[in-house]
Amino acid sequence: MRAYLTLFSAMTKQFVRDRMALFWMFAFPVLFVLLFGFVFGGENEVRFRLGVVAPEGDPVAAGLLSGLEQIPAMEIFRGTREEELAALEDGDRDGVLILPEGMVSSLSRGEQVEVELYYDAAKGNTAQILVSVVDRFLVEAERARTGRPRAFVLVKKPIQAREFRAIDYMLPGVVAMALLQLGLFGVAGTLLQMRERKILRRFWAAPVPRSIFIGAQVSQRVTIALLQAGIITLVGHFVFGVPILGSKAAVAGVVLLGALAFVSLGYLLASLARTVESGNALLQMVNFPMMFLSGIFWPVEWMPGVLKPVIYALPLTYLGDALRQTMVGAAPL
């Protein structure tokens, strides 16, 4: 029994001294719970910016508009058809609802009224939720008024020619994630290990300028980044049918800029850490919020407002947004 307790105590002390093990065993799961609790805990309500074009003096239109304004998730804007559709194209609206003229007379004759909803299909799940909310609202509004469930017919008008699927949103995010990992662990992690094993000291002792060493490493990492992005894009295109709508040169340019940015970040983080252990902890502290708060896996509209300043301060947020715009024609943030 004494031997068992001695071994148990020694193993516990060894485990406690391993800060990385403590982080992964205890802190990392707690951070996961906190993050997903903030995003999906139910307290943070998604808000939709809905433009409404309604005829003046129509009591049915006025009633529908009043009902929409009572929905907590809706932020209603009024304007002309041209103004609201232009705002939708610019990314300032999530959808535009067009209420037609003569709804009173149409309903009095027992005719169905077609209500058009323009929305940005590039917003994926957010757009589908908006369509569902508006459709349900129209059904309940007419049912409460006359008991007829289908007096209004919602005509969906996506501003893209095709529906924007979840994989269409995620593929550019996966490319952005690969560039992040390359910069953090492919550059910073490698440099920390080379420094600990005294390999860097041997390089500095060799008759080769440091600029040559850095240039060779940066060029090699950028080449890997372009290969990574190409392989991921080809798999998404041929296996899942994700179309590449933008210019190939523009996509390559964004990948190149992203690779250079995160390789530079890798050098910065490697210079701040003194040991491999502290460096790994620092890399995880940078990697974790970027992975889950930058909008590469789900839209930033789903995030709570309190996190928005952090989200818009992360470089991966803008790399993911640029890749979505150039690769699949998504609307900007």
Rosetta blueprint (number, residue, H / E / L):
1 M L
2 R H
3 A H
4 Y H
5 L H
6 T H
7 L H
8 F H
9 S H
10 A H
11 M H
12 T H
13 K H
14 Q H
15 F H
16 V H
17 R H
18 D L
19 R H
20 M H
21 A H
22 L H
23 F H
24 W H
25 M H
26 F H
27 A H
28 F H
29 P H
30 V H
31 L H
32 F H
33 V H
34 L H
35 L H
36 F H
37 G H
38 F H
39 V H
40 F H
41 G L
42 G L
43 E L
44 N L
45 E L
46 V L
47 R L
48 F E
49 R E
50 L E
51 G E
52 V E
53 V E
54 A L
55 P L
56 E L
57 G L
58 D L
59 P H
60 V H
61 A H
62 A H
63 G H
64 L H
65 L H
66 S H
67 G H
68 L H
69 E H
70 Q L
71 I L
72 P L
73 A L
74 M E
75 E E
76 I E
77 F E
78 R E
79 G L
80 T L
81 R H
82 E H
83 E H
84 E H
85 L H
86 A H
87 A H
88 L H
89 E H
90 D L
91 G L
92 D L
93 R L
94 D L
95 G E
96 V E
97 L E
98 I E
99 L L
100 P L
101 E L
102 G L
103 M H
104 V H
105 S H
106 S H
107 L H
108 S H
109 R L
110 G L
111 E L
112 Q L
113 V E
114 E E
115 V E
116 E E
117 L E
118 Y E
119 Y E
120 D L
121 A H
122 A H
123 K H
124 G L
125 N H
126 T H
127 A H
128 Q H
129 I H
130 L H
131 V H
132 S H
133 V H
134 V H
135 D H
136 R H
137 F H
138 L H
139 V H
140 E H
141 A H
142 E H
143 R H
144 A H
145 R H
146 T H
147 G L
148 R L
149 P L
150 R L
151 A L
152 F E
153 V E
154 L E
155 V E
156 K E
157 K E
158 P E
159 I L
160 Q L
161 A L
162 R L
163 E L
164 F L
165 R L
166 A H
167 I H
168 D H
169 Y H
170 M H
171 L H
172 P H
173 G H
174 V H
175 V H
176 A H
177 M H
178 A H
179 L H
180 L H
181 Q H
182 L H
183 G H
184 L H
185 F H
186 G H
187 V H
188 A H
189 G H
190 T H
191 L H
192 L H
193 Q H
194 M H
195 R H
196 E H
197 R L
198 K L
199 I H
200 L H
201 R H
202 R H
203 F H
204 W H
205 A H
206 A L
207 P L
208 V L
209 P L
210 R H
211 S H
212 I H
213 F H
214 I H
215 G H
216 A H
217 Q H
218 V H
219 S H
220 Q H
221 R H
222 V H
223 T H
224 I H
225 A H
226 L H
227 L H
228 Q H
229 A H
230 G H
231 I H
232 I H
233 T H
234 L H
235 V H
236 G H
237 H H
238 F H
239 V H
240 F H
241 G L
242 V L
243 P L
244 I L
245 L L
246 G L
247 S L
248 K H
249 A H
250 A H
251 V H
252 A H
253 G H
254 V H
255 V H
256 L H
257 L H
258 G H
259 A H
260 L H
261 A H
262 F H
263 V H
264 S H
265 L H
266 G H
267 Y H
268 L H
269 L H
270 A H
271 S H
272 L H
273 A L
274 R L
275 T L
276 V H
277 E H
278 S H
279 G H
280 N H
281 A H
282 L H
283 L H
284 Q H
285 M H
286 V H
287 N H
288 F H
289 P H
290 M H
291 M H
292 F H
293 L H
294 S L
295 G L
296 I L
297 F L
298 W L
299 P L
300 V H
301 E H
302 W H
303 M L
304 P L
305 G H
306 V H
307 L H
308 K H
309 P H
310 V H
311 I H
312 Y L
313 A L
314 L L
315 P H
316 L H
317 T H
318 Y H
319 L H
320 G H
321 D H
322 A H
323 L H
324 R H
325 Q H
326 T H
327 M H
328 V H
329 G L
330 A L
331 A L
332 P L
333 L L
